[in-house]
Amino acid sequence: MRYASLFLAAALVVFVAVPGLAGQAKETPKDVNLDGTWSMTVSTPQGDRTDDATFKQDKDKIKVTMAGMGGMTLEGEGAIKDGAVEWGVSIETPNGTFSLVFKGKIDGDKMSGEVLMGDFGSAPWSAVRKK
């Protein structure tokens, strides 16, 4: 019975410690390089929309230039932290300014996440670095 208790205690320590160790391996901004052009797809109720997005990175800060509807260019800024990326862009419309906030995870030459579209809810997005 005593050995069973020791085994259970050891298993609990491993179970609790291993997820913590996995968290230490997160990418840091120096490990992540978003510089370049990415093919980005946003899945909306009207269908998928794929356009290019260009990222310029300075440590943990990013500047983004994206193609918008009707040939407009959208520019925004954001940041990278612990393998996650977030940036925002604003669109001027006759009814005022409309903001989009992109949040996602970085996985090498791929990214994916969700774009928050104000009162219109959210939509999933994904991006792949162009070679």
C-alpha positions in Angstrom: 0.0 0.0 0.0 2.9 2.4 0.8 4.5 1.8 -2.6 1.1 2.5 -4.3 0.9 5.8 -2.5 4.5 6.7 -3.4 3.8 5.8 -7.1 0.6 7.9 -7.1 2.5 10.9 -5.6 5.3 10.6 -8.2 2.8 10.3 -11.0 1.0 13.4 -9.8 4.3 15.4 -9.6 5.1 14.4 -13.2 1.6 15.2 -14.4 1.8 18.7 -12.9 5.4 19.4 -13.8 5.3 18.4 -17.5 2.8 20.9 -18.7 4.8 23.6 -17.0 7.9 22.5 -18.8 6.1 22.7 -22.2 5.2 26.3 -21.5 8.9 27.2 -21.2 9.5 26.3 -24.8 7.2 29.1 -26.2 8.6 31.1 -29.0 9.9 34.5 -28.1 10.0 37.5 -30.5 13.7 36.8 -31.2 12.6 33.3 -32.3 9.7 34.5 -34.5 10.3 36.3 -37.8 7.1 37.5 -39.5 8.9 39.7 -42.0 7.7 39.3 -45.5 4.5 38.6 -47.4 1.9 36.1 -46.3 -1.1 34.7 -48.2 -4.0 35.3 -45.7 -7.5 33.8 -45.9 -10.4 35.1 -43.8 -13.5 32.8 -43.7 -16.7 34.9 -43.7 -20.3 34.0 -44.1 -20.0 35.4 -47.7 -17.2 32.9 -48.4 -13.4 32.8 -48.1 -11.4 35.9 -49.0 -7.7 35.5 -49.7 -5.3 38.5 -50.0 -1.7 39.3 -49.3 -0.6 40.7 -46.0 3.0 42.2 -45.5 4.6 42.2 -42.1 7.5 44.2 -41.0 8.8 43.2 -37.5 11.0 45.2 -35.1 11.6 43.0 -32.0 8.1 42.3 -30.6 6.3 45.1 -32.6 4.9 44.6 -36.1 3.5 46.8 -38.8 1.1 45.3 -41.2 -0.1 46.3 -44.7 -3.1 44.3 -46.0 -5.1 44.4 -49.2 -8.7 45.4 -48.6 -11.9 45.3 -50.5 -12.2 47.5 -53.6 -8.4 47.8 -54.0 -7.9 49.7 -50.8 -4.8 49.2 -48.6 -5.1 48.7 -44.9 -2.3 49.5 -42.5 -2.0 48.6 -38.9 0.2 47.9 -36.0 0.5 45.1 -33.4 2.7 42.9 -31.3 4.0 39.4 -30.8 4.1 37.8 -27.4 4.7 34.2 -26.4 4.0 32.8 -29.8 0.8 34.8 -30.3 0.3 37.7 -32.6 -2.2 40.6 -32.5 -2.8 43.6 -34.7 -5.5 46.0 -35.7 -6.5 47.9 -38.8 -9.1 50.6 -39.3 -11.3 51.2 -42.3 -12.9 54.6 -42.9 -16.5 54.3 -44.2 -19.3 56.8 -44.9 -20.8 55.6 -41.5 -17.6 56.1 -39.5 -14.5 54.1 -38.7 -14.7 50.3 -38.7 -12.0 48.4 -36.8 -10.7 44.9 -37.3 -8.6 43.2 -34.6 -6.7 40.1 -35.6 -5.5 37.6 -32.9 -3.8 34.4 -33.6 -1.0 31.9 -32.9 2.2 31.6 -34.9 3.5 28.2 -36.0 6.6 28.7 -38.1 5.5 29.7 -41.6 1.8 29.4 -40.7 -0.5 31.5 -38.5 -4.2 31.2 -37.6 -6.7 32.8 -35.4 -9.8 35.0 -35.2 -10.6 38.4 -36.5 -12.9 40.5 -34.3 -15.2 42.6 -36.5 -17.0 44.9 -34.1 -20.8 44.4 -34.1 -20.4 41.9 -36.9 -18.9 39.2 -34.7 -15.7 37.3 -35.6 -14.4 35.1 -38.3 -11.5 32.6 -38.5 -8.4 33.5 -40.5 -5.2 31.6 -41.5 -2.0 32.7 -43.2 0.9 31.0 -44.9 4.2 32.7 -45.6 4.8 33.2 -49.4 8.1 31.7 -50.6 
